């Protein structure tokens, strides 16, 4: 397989969750080929936990919603399997328990701190390893981290993402997902 074949035959997943004040949480999953072209896009209906769920799930509610309900549903809908699933939401790392592909948290580099797309500052350096994020490393101008179950996958991630990193900024697909989710919401009004 040539490098060009690898760029077009592999699928790279990008998954994010957006909160809408009125409707709740929407998830979007975009699969790209190595040239950055879309292969598939899937999104969820809005999901809003009720008060009883908020009480019973406590601090585990958001990882449950983002990783198990939204993330797992979106990945199962896809016709093609991603070699790596990138996210810009730390709570989506809970998806790792349900998929074979490594789930990678992507944050902009800024002295160990990244600016989350929601405006929330999220540190993924060693000081926050206790929260379950381990061994952050730099990749393609970003600081990334793997779920604790996959911390030994750094070399695999570097090789798998090489064709994509030559053509695509790792944060850019999340903008596409957010714009597609906005467009889908507008279409339903």
N, C-alpha and C positions, 0 to 999 in steps of 0.2 A: 504494500500500500504506500503510495507516495504521500508526501506532506500535504499536497493539494487534495488528495482523496480523503485523508484524515480530517481536513478542515471542513469538508462538505458532508461527510458521512456521520460524524459524531454529533450528538445532541448535548447541549449545555442548558441546564435549567436555571431559571431566575424566578424566585418566589418571594412575594411580599404581601403584607397585609396592611390595609388602609382603614382607619377608623373614620366613619361619618357620624357626626353628632346626632343626626336624626335617625339613621337607619342601623347603625352598629358597625360591625367589621365586615369588610369585603376582602377576599383573597384573590390574587392574580398569579398565574403561572405561565411564563413565557419560555418556550424552548427555541433556542437558536442553533443554527449550524455554525461551523467554525469561521464562516465569513461574516457572521453577525446577522444573517437573514433569518426571519422567523420561520419556524417549522410548524409550531402549534401555539395556540393561546387558549387558556381556560380561566374562568373566573367563577367565584361562588356567588350565591344569593347572599344578601346581608344576614349577619348572624349577631343577635344581641342576647347576651345572657340575662336571665331574670334574677331577681333579688335572691331567691332561694339558692340558685347556682353560685352567685357571688359569695354567699355566706358559707355554703358547704365546701366549695373548692378552695376558698381562701387564696393564698398566694400561688397556688398551682393552677388557678383558673386561666390566666392568659397563656402560659405555655401549653395547656390542654387545648384551648381554642385555636391558637396559632399553629401548633405542631400536629396535634392528633386530628382535630376536626377539619380545619381548613387545609393545612398542608397535605395531610394524607389523602384527603378527598381529591385535591387538585392533581397530585402525582398519579393517583390511580386512574384518573380520567385520561391521562396522556396516552397516546398510542405508541410513542417512542420513549425509551428509557434514557435518561440523562446520565452522562458519565460523572458529572458533578452537579450538585444543586446549590446555587449561590442564593444568599438572602441578605437583606439589609436590616433584618429584625432579629435580635438575639433570641427572642422567644420561639422563633421558627426552628431553632436548633433542636427542640423537642421532637421534631420530625425524624431525627436520626434513628430513633428506636423502631421506625416502621419502614425504612427504605434501605436498600443495599448501597446506593450511591452515597458518597460522602456529602454532608451538608456543610457548607462553608459560609461563615459570617464575614461580610465584606464591609470595611469601614475605611474612610479616607485617612491617610497618614497625616498626623499633625502632632509630633512629639509624643506618640503613644496614645493620643486621644483622637477619636474619629467623630465627625459630625454626622449623627444619624439623620436619615432623610426626613424624619418627622420633626427635626429640630432638637431632639433630645440628644444630649451629650452622652456617649457611651464609651467607657474605657474598656479595652480588651487586653491590657497589658498584664504582667505577672501579678500585680496587686489584686486583680480581680479574678484570679484563677480559682478562688474558693467558690465562686458562683457557678462553677461548672465549665468555664471557658479555660482552655489550656493552650500553652505554647503558641501564642500568636506569632505570625511571621509575615514579612513583607512579600507582596506579590503584585507585580504590575502596577506599582504606584499606590497600593492599598495595604492596609494592615488587615490580615484575615485571621480567623480562628476556627477551629473545628470543635465539634461536640466532643465531650470527654471520651466517648467510646471510640473515636477515630483519630486520636492525637498522633498516631504513628503513620498517618497517610500523607504527610507533607510532600514527600518525594513523588508519590502517585499524583497528587493534586498539581504539582508543578509540571509534570509531563502531560497530564490530561488537558490542562488549560493552555498549554503552549500555543496551539494553533489559533485559539480564540484571542489570546492576549496580543497577538500580532496585529489584530484588526479592530478589537472592541475594547473600549474603556469599561471596566467591570461595573461601574456604577450606572452607566447610561441605560442599560435595559430596564432598570427599576423605574426610570422616568417614563419609558414607553408603557410599562405596566400601569402606572398611575394615570397616565393620560388615557389609556384604553378603558380603565375602570371608570374614569370620569365620563368618558363618552358613552359607555354602556348605561351608566346611571341617568344621563341626560336623555338617552333614547327610551327609557322606561317611563319618563314623566309625561 
